Amino acid sequence: MSVPSTADILALLDQLEHHIADDLEGQYLDFKPSQGPKEDLKVACEYAVCFANAGGGAVVFGVSDKVKGRAQAIQGIKGHDLDVFRRGIYDGTRPGIDAEVFELDVPEGSGKLLVLRVPEGQHKPYGTAAGLFKQRVSKNCMPLDPRAFQHAQVQTAALDWSGAVAVGLTLQDLDPLQMERARQILRSKAPSSGLLELPDAAFLQGLEAMREGQITHTGMLLFARREVLAQRCPQAQFHYVLHDSETTVARNDIDRLPLLEAVERMEQVFVGPLNPEKELELGLFKVRIPQFPIEGVREAILNALTHRDYLNPGEILIRHSSKELVVTSPGGFVAGITPENILRHEAVPRNRTLANALVKLRLVESSGVGRRRIFRSALVYGKRRPQYQTDGFSVTLRMFNRETHDVLVQLVARLDAQGAEVSLDQLLVLDALMGQAFIDVTEVAQVLQLPKDEARQVLEAMCTSPLDLLERKGHTASATFHLAKGVATALKGKAAYTRTRGLNPVRYAEMVREYLRDHQRIQNAELRELLGLGDSPSASVEASRYLKKWSQDDGFLVKQVLRGKPFYTLK
């Protein structure tokens, strides 16, 4: 089930003839009799909060929930101003909820019902201006208990758990070796940092591992002794599994380690024999290409450790095989980040104090550059694009060990050496074109997570010097793009460019005539396949244009329709 649509609500209203409205309510729907605009607004604020703190939902005002019979149950509403109602909900909730409010025409009662539709909130927990916090549980709006309230705040980054005091923890609970590890990291990356000159207590204060003499959760995660960490934060568990086949495990390590040691431990794994390298000659130089580029692995692990939900009892799980590396961390994405916008969305750290400490230690960037680094580290070696997934409760990053495409590595390296660096956006376009002949602006906008105008600029730059990676086919907004001749030949073989370009458009008509002599009829999809136009919306438009042109008065086709679908035959 999900938030009901208008059609869903209308269908449920028909069931009132044999059911009371209360029987039709559920996790995502409630019916309420109208008590007038003022009272209805108060109820609407409470239910907006209730649904936003759960999975979203709708309230229908003007229906008695205890009366059977549609005519008797539907009373309707009177005197409601939709703009005032909508603004009242926003002003009456914290943070303000921008709810959908609309009227529904019905033949019974006053002739109108009021529908309030609320999506799941992105900034939980929500409360009313009067301080009421509730969430939907089955058919009821239940008070948000203190632990759930805190968890909701952490999940959405409204509360920085990492900056809170680790009650009872003292300096004696911290490991001097971990603090020295932090100093060594900083010394190697920023030897002139003023933090290096500070004594331990001031060093901890500078990293916000200590505030006003008290150790924070950040201090605990970075510097606590192992036994202290295991006792005070058992969920800070790090699980590494090495698969030597699909069904067998060669290594299965479970540890609770201070964060910097965990990162170092994983780096040791991926700079050793478990991450073999391939050597590729590039002119006078040689490039060593690992199965999983260490810079991408480091960023993936740091992201998992930094942004996981530490109130969630789950563990960080790393599954490693020769084919892929899978990193899963507890807690869904924060504050509107999704797999569909992760390349562009500004960084929203769930654990801001911890993230700030790692920025000060020069281990991570504060601008979300790390995510783009994960993608570039794979694509620059001709490997498959990494993939983010979430089920709302955890985030999984998959990195793939597709066999390195040597020619692509050489192409990118050559352009870089000439001062024409291939950007991440351009690498993403090349990656998409490795599996298909054509691409259009609409598809590129999805691949790059950019508006169409900006996606078009990326494509146009790839068509011009000094890159000359692509060629354009067509001169309208529906134009498609394909690999340039030399690039296509190098990456896909001698016949690739010829197949992609097809015959000269002036010979398209000849190909269609020959096809129809064998098959008698042709449709849009068949024409696209014949001419190698691809399956994009723009390709469908281009095929339609050809069919229309050839079926006009002086053309050679006749348009016919069967069961509502057009097809064409020889005239």
N, C-alpha and C positions, 0 to 999 in steps of 0.2 A: 504493500500500500504506500501511498504518497499523498501529498497535499491535493485535495480533490479539485478537479477542474469545474468550470461552470456546467458542462455537460453531465459530469458526475453528480453534481448537486441537484440538477433538474431530474435526473433519473431517480435519485433517492426520494425526492418530493412525491414522485408517483407512488412510492411504496407506503406513503402515509395512509393510504386507504385501508391497509390491512395491518399496519404497525404503528406504534407510537414512536415519536422522533427519538426518544431515549434509546430505543433498541437499535437505531441506525447510527448512533454516535460511536466514535472510536478514537484511536490514537491521534488522528488527523482532522477530526470533525466534531463540532458541537453545535447544537441548536439552542437558541434562547428566545423566550418571548420578549417583545419590546416593552420597556417601561418608560419610554420617552427619551428624547435625545440626551439629556443630562445623565440619567442613570445608565443608559446604554453605553455612553462614552466611558464611564467608570469601569463597567464590566469589560469593555473592549480593551482598555489598557491592561487589565489583569490577564486577559486571555492572550493578548499580543505577547506579553512577557512569557506566559506559560508555554506557548507554542515556539517562540523564538529560542527558548532555552532547551527545547527538545529538537524534533525534526521538522518543525513548521506545522502549519495547519490552518483551518478555516472555521469561522463562526458565522452562522446564519441567524440574523435577528429577525423576529417577526413570526416565529414558529413555537407554539406551545409543545413542550417535550413530553407531556403526560397524557395527551388526548389522541385517540384513534379516529381516523377519518380525515381525509385531506381538507375538506371544506371547514371542518371544525378546528383543525390544528393550525392552519395557516391564517393568522390574524393580520399580518402585515405591519408596516411602520408608518408613522406620520411625523412630519416636521423636521426631518434630518437633513442637514446641509452637509454634503459629502466633503467639501473642502474644509469646513470647520471640524468635521469629525476626523478627517485624516490628520490635520494639523494638531488636533487635540491629543491624538494617540502619540504623535512624535514628541510633543511637549510633556506628555504624561508618563514617559518611559525613560529609563537611564541605562545605557545610552539610548538616544532617540531611535525608535523603530519606524522606518518608512514603510508602512503597511499599504497594501492594495485595498481600496474601499470602493465598492460599486453597488448599484441597485440591480435587482433582478425582478423582471416583470412576471407577475402571476395573475391568474383570473380571480383568485379568492381574496377575501379581506379587503384591505385598502388598495390592493393591486400591485404592491411593491414589497420586496424583502431587501434587507441590507446585508451584504456579504463583506466580511473582513477576512482577507487572506494574508497570511504571514509566512515568509520563508524561514528556514532555519537560520538562526543568527550567526554572524561571523565574529562577533565580539562578546561572547558569553562571559559572565552571566548577565542577564538583563533583569532590571527591577523596575517597579513603578516609582513615580516621583515621591510617593509616600513611604518607600522603602520595603515594598512587598516583593519577595523573590519566590517564584514558583516555576515548576516545570511539568510538562504533560507526562503522565504515567497512565497508560491505557486510556480510560474514559475520564480521568480526573486530573485536576490541576493540584499538585501536591507541593507543599513547602520544600524549598531547596535546603537540604540539611547542610550544616557547616562544612563537612568534608567535601561533599559534592560541589558546594559553592567555591571552595578553595581550588578544587580540581578544575572546575570550569574556568576559573581565572587563569590558572597556569596553562591550560590547553590553548587559550586564546591570547596568551602573553599579556593579559591585563595585570597579572601578578607575576613578579620576578622572584621565583622560588630561590634561584641561585644567589640572590642578594640578601635573603633573609638570614638571621643569625642562627647558627647551628647550636642550639641551646645546650649548655653543659660542656662544650668542647673548649679546650685550653691549648696553649702553645705546646704543652707537653704531649698532646695528642698528635702533633704534626711531626713528620719525618724530615730531619735536616737534609737527608740525601735527596729528597724530592725538591726541596728548595734550591739545593745546589744544581740539580738537573735543570730547573727553570732558569737559573742564572747562566748556565752553560749555553742553553738554547738562545737566550737573549744576547749573550756575548758573541755568539757565532753570527747572529743576524743583524744586530745593532750595537756594535762595541762601544759606541759613544753615548748610549742611553744613560740618562741620569739615574735610573733605577738601580744600576749595577753598583753605584757608590753607596747605597743605603744599607744600614744594618737590617737584620732579618725582620724585626717588627715593622720598621718603616717600609721595607720592601713589600711586606704583606699588605700594608695599608695602601701602598701605591697601586697594587693589583686589585684592591678591594676584596682581597681574601680575608681581610680583617677590617672591621669598622668600629671605631670608638672602643678599641681594645677587645672586641669580641669577634671570634672566628665566624665567617659567613659560610653558607653552603658551598660557595665557590672555593673557599680555602680548604674545606673538607675534601671536595672532589679532586683538587689539585695536589694537596700536600698531606692528607691524613695518612697515618700508618695503616698498613693493610688490615690489621686486626680491628682497628677503630672503624675503618670504612666498612668492613664486613658486618660489624655490629650496628653502626649508626645508619648505614645506607646500603642495605643488602641488595637493593634493586640496581645498584651501580655495577651490574655484572656484564662481563665481556666474554662472548662465546665465539670461538673460532673453530670452524669445521673444514677440514681438507678432505675432499672426495678424490679417491684415485680411480673410481668408476661410478656409474650411476647408482650402484647399490652397496658400495663399500666405502668405509671411512678410514683414511690413513692417519688422521690426527684429529683430536677432539679436545680442545683446550677451553676450560672454564675458569675465569679469574675475576677477582675484584681487585683491580689495580688503580692506583692514583692515575688520573687522566693522562698526564704527560708520559708516564711509564707505559701505559697502554698504547699510546701512539708510537712510541719508540719500539715496542715489542712488534707491532704490526709492520713497521718500516723494515725491521730486521728480516721478517718473513719475505717481504716483497723485493728485497735487494739480494736475495740469495737464490739457491738452486730451485726453490719452489716456484720461482717466477722466471723461467728461462728466457734468454734473449736471442734474437736473430740479428745477424750482422748483414748490413746492406751497404754496398759501395756506391758512393755518390761522387763520381769524378775522382779527385785526389783524396776525398774524405770518406770515412766510414761512419755509418749511423748504427747504433745498437738499439734494437726495438724489442722491448719486453712484451710478454703476453699481456700484462696489465701495467700501463705506464705509472710509475711510482708517484708522480705529481697528482694524477687523478685519484689514485688509491688513498693518498694522504688526505686530500680534500674530502673524499667521501667519508673517511673515518672521523676526521675532525668535525664534519657537519653532523654526523650521527651522535657523537659525544656531546656536542655543543647544544644541539636543538632538540634532543630527546625530552620526553616528559618524565621527569624524575619522581613524580608521584605515581606513575604507572609502574606496577610490579614487574613488568616485562624486562627483558634483557636486550642488549645489542647483539645481534646475530650476524656473523659473517660466514657465508658459505663460499668456498673457493674450490673451483675445479679448473681443468685445462680449458674448458669452454666458456665459463662465465664466472664473474665475481658478484655475489649478491649481498648487499648490506641492508639490514632491516633494523629500524630503531623504533621504540615505542612512542606513541603519540602521532596524531595526524598532522597535516600541514597547518600552519598558523595563519590566521588573519587574511584569508582570501587567496593564499598561494595555492595553486593547483598544478598538476602535471602539464596543463595546457598553457600556463603563463609563467612557469618557473624560471625561464630564461630571462624574463623582462621584469618581473615583480621585484620591487625593492626588498632588501633583506629585512625580515621582521624576527629578531631573535626571541625565542621563547625564554631563554635564560640570558638576559641582557648582561648581567654582571659577569657571568662566566665568559660570554662572548667578548666583552670588553677586556677581560684579563688576557685572553688569547690574542687579541689585537695588540695589546701592549707588549706581549712576548713575541710579536711578529710571526705568529703561527697561522693566523687567519687574517682575511681582509674584512673591513667593516662595511663594504659596499656590495656584498653579494657576488664579488668577482669569482669566488671559489666555485660556484655552480658552473659558470661558463668555462672555467679552467678544466673541470671534469670532462666537459664535452670536447673541448679543443684537444686535450691530451690524447683522446681516443681517435678523433677524426683526422688529426694531422698525420697519423700513421695508417690511414686508410682502414681503420677498424669501424665497426658498426656503431651507430649513434647510441649512447647510453639511454636508459629508460627509467623514468620515475613512475611509481605506482603507489596508490594509497587506498586503504579500505576505511579510512576515517579514524582508525585506532592505531595505525602504524604507517610508516613510510618506508618503501623499499626502493633501492637503487640497484639496477642491474647494469653491469659493465660487461661487454662481450669481447671474446678473443676471436673475432673473425680473422681468418688468415690475412695477414698484412698485404695490402695491394701495393706492391713495390713501385709500380709505375706512378701511382698517385703520390706516394711519398717523394719520389724523384721530381715529379712535376711541381709539387708545393715547395720543395727545397730549392729548386731552380728559380722559381719566381721570387722567393724570399731573398735569394742571393742577388737577384737583379733589383732589389729594392721595391718589389711589387708584392708585399706580404698578402697572403690569402687570409682573409678574416674568418672568424668563426661562422658568421652568416653565410659566407660563400662556401665554406666547407660543408655546411649543412645542406646547401643546395646541391653540391656535388654528390653528397651521400644519398640524397633522394633520387638523383638521376642515375645512380649506379643500378637501381632496380627497375627503371622505367625509361622509355624513350623520350617522352615529352613532359614538360611541367608548365603550368600557367601561373598567373599572378595570385589567383585565389588559393591554389594549393601551397604556393610558396609562403603566402601570408600565414597559413596554418603551421607550416614547418618552422618558420622563423618566429612565430608568435608576435607578428608585427601587423600594423595596418597595411592595407593594400598599397597605398601610395609609397610607403617606405619599402615594402617588398619589391615593388617595381623598380625602385632606384637600385636595389641590390642586384637585380637581374640585369639592368641596363649597364651597370658598372662591369659586370662579368662579360658583357658582349663587346666591350671596347678595350683598347690598348691601355695599359700594358698587359692586362690579364688575358683577354681574348679566349676565354674559357667556353663561352656559349655563343650560339647563333639564335636569332629571332626568326620565327615563322609567322608572318602576318603583320599587319600594321594597325590593327584596331585594338580595343581594350581586351578583346578575347584572344590576343596573340599567344602562341605557345613558344617555349624555349627548349633547345636541345643542345647537347654537347657539340662544340666546334669540331671541325673535321679532324685536325691533328689530335685533339684530346680524345675524341670518340674512338679513333683508331688505336691510340695507345692504351686506353682503359678497357675497351670492349672488343677489340679485334678489327681486322681489315674491313669486314662487311658491315660493321655496326653503323657507320655514318651513312652508307648507301641505304640501308634498311630504314634508318631514321628519316632521312631526307625523302626517301621514296623517289618516284619518278618526278620529273618536272611537272608542275600543275597543268601545263598545257596538254599533257598526256593522260591526265586523270580520266577524261571522258572516254578515251580509248580503252582504259582498264575496266571501266564500268560496263561498257558495251560487251567486252569479252566475258565479263562475269555473268551478265544477264543472258548471254547465249547459252551458258552452262546451267544457270540456276533460275532463270525466268523472272525472278523478282528480287528486290533489294530494299532493305530498310536502313534507317539512320545508323544503327549499331553495326550492321554489316558493312556499310560504306566506310565507317571509321576504321574497322578492322582491315578492310581491303587497302585503304590509302595510308594506313599506319598513323592515323591522327591521334590515337590515344583515347582514354575514357573520361577525360576531364569535361566539365560543363562547357568550357570554351570550344573543345573539340566537337561536341554535339552541335553547338551553334554553327561552327564552320561547316560541318557536314550538311546541316539543314540548308545553309546558304547555297551550297553546290546543288543539292537536290531541287531547290526552288528554281535556280537558274536553268537547270537542264530540263525542267518540266514546263517552262513557259512556251509561248506560241511557237518560237523557232527552235525549241529544244528537241531532244530525242527521247525524253521520258514521258510517261503518263502516270499521274498520281491517282491512286485508288485507296479505298479505305475498307478495312475488314475488322469488324468488332471494335470500331472506334480507333484502330491503329492504322496509320498511313503506310503504304508501301508503293513501290514504283516498278513499272515494267517498261520494256521498250515500246516506243510508239510504232 
